[in-house]
């Protein structure tokens, strides 16, 4: 369901801005470690502070620099190397129903943009796993621009670089923090849970999608 009530806009929405991870393409970091137990991976993620590490990579840090940051804890480096080498295994394929929705919006002439937190070095895996990601007019990849959601600066970058008026745009993301940041900057914003709920939210905003 949308994150809070969706009020039909006074000004029409003509642009849909889509997050990629767990909106268009599934992502499960445990998939990088097929030969490890979940307990092993959990222990490594805790010690390395995986959320902070992942955000740093999304914000533009290289994986070489990430490895160097662990020089004082070299026992953590082998699993970091495994994660990078096995990253393709973290991508679980298209989120069910997402490709059909993207195709429908595209056919209706709705402007589609991507705004994704993703390491620049690993972003190439997205298109192979979910071809719908290639249907965007433009994609802002956090690792390429050195900014990451929910930093308001990345939303401003999107708006300024790609001529997006937030009042005419809806942003879709599975992260409550990212949705809140977009809404604070004037975007219509929907928290993604699944495609049927998203269809309902987009319909409520006046976009031409089937229920």
N, C-alpha and C positions, 0 to 999 in steps of 0.2 A: 504494500500500500504506500501511497505518497507519504512523505514525512510531514504530517500536518495537513490541514485542509487546503485544497487547491481551489482558488477563486478565479473564475474566468477573467482573463485580462481585459482591460479597457482597450488596449492597443494589441493588435493581432500578433501572435507568435509566428515567426517565419523561419527561425533557425533553431535547430536542435543540436546541442553540444553534448557529446557522449563520452563518458569515461569508458575505458576498455576492459581493465581487469575486473572480472566477475560481473560485468555488464554485457559486453559482447563476447569475451573470451574467458573461459575458466582458468583460474590460477590456484595452484596448491603447492606451496614451497616444499612439502614433504616428498613430492614427486621427483625431486633431484637426488634422492637418496634411496634408490631401490634396494640396496644391499644393507641398509642400516635399519635397526629397530626404531620404532617411534620414540622410545625412551632415550635412545642415543641422540636422536635429532633434537628432542626437546631439551636435553641437557646442554647441547651445543648452542641452541638458539637462546637459551637463558643466559649462558655465560657470555656469549658474543653480543647480547642485546640485539637480537635480530630486527625488531621493529626500527630501532635507531639506525642500525647498519643499512637496512633496506631503504629508509628515507634518505640517507646520505647518498646512496647510489642513485636513487631517483632524482636527487637534486644535482647530479652531475659529477659526483666523484668517480674516478676510474676504479676498476677492480684491482689494478696494480696498487693504487694508493690504499685501497681497502685492505689488501693483504699486508702492505707495509705498516698499516696502523696496528697490526697484530704482532709485530716483531717482538714485543715484550711478552707475548703469550703465544709462542710458536705452536703449541699443541692445538690451537684453534685453526691454524692455517690449512691443514689438509682438508677439513670439511668445507672450508670456504672454497677451496679449489674444486671440490666435488660439486658444490652448489653451482658454480659457474659452468663447469663442464657438463653437468646434468640438467642445465636450465630448461632444455626442451621438454624434459619430463615433467616440469611444473605446469605446463600448458595443457589443459585438459580438453581443449576443443571449444567450439562455439557454445555459448550459453543457449539453452533450448529456446527456440522461437526468435532469437535476436536477429538472425540473418533475414528472416521473412519480414520482420518489422522494418529493418533498414531498407530492404528492397522496396517496401511499400511507401515509405517516406520519400525515398529517392524518386520513385516513379511519379509521385504526386508533386514533385518540384520543390519539396522542402529542403532548405539548405542544411547540410549535415557537416558538422565539424567534430573532430576528436580532441579531447583534452585528457591526457593520460600521464599518470606517474609511472615512469618506466626508465630503466637504465638505458642510456643511449647505445651502449655496446651490445645489449641483448634485445633491443626492440625488434630486430628483424624476425624474431620468432612469431610475432603476432600475426602477420599476414598469412604465414603457412598454416597456422592453427585455425584462424577465423577470417576467411576472405572478406567478410563484411567490413572488416576494419579498413579495407582498401577503398571502400565506397565514399569515404569522407572527401570533401572538397579540400580541406587542409587538416593536418593533425599537429597539435602542439605536444611534443614529447618533452616531459620535464627534464630528463637527463641531457637533452640537447640545448635547452635554454637556460639551464642552471637555476631553475625555480621549481618548486614542488608544491602541490596542494597539501594543506589548505592555505598556504601563503596567499594573501589577496593579490600579491604582485603577479602571480601567474594568470589570474583571471583578467587583470588589467592588461597584461601582455597579449592575451588572446583577443580582447576587445579592440585594442589599439592596432595590433598587427593585422588582424583579419576583418576589421571594420564591422564589429559586432556591437549592436545596441542591446545592452542587457534587458531593456524593457520589451524587446521583441524576440528574446531568446529564452529557451528553457535548457537548464543544465541537469544532466542525469548522472548520478553517481551512487555507489553502494555505501559510501562512507558518510555518516551523519555530519562529521566535522567539515567535510568538503561541501556538502549540500548547504550547511549553514553559512559557510564563507561566501559561496556564490550568492545566496539569498541576501546577505548583508550588502552586497555590491549591486543589488537591483535586478539580478537574474530571477526569473521564475525557476524554481529548483525542485526536483523530485528525487527522493531517495529510492533507489532501485531495490526491489525485492525479487520480482520475477517479471516476465514479459507481459502476462495478462494484466497485472496491476499497472504496469507502465502504460499499456495501451489505454486503460481507463483514465489515467492521469493526463495523457496527451490529448485524449478526446475532450476532457474537461477544459483544456486550454485552447480548444477550437481547432486542433490539428486533424487532418483527414486520414484517420486510421480506423480500421475495423475494430469492433469490440472483441 
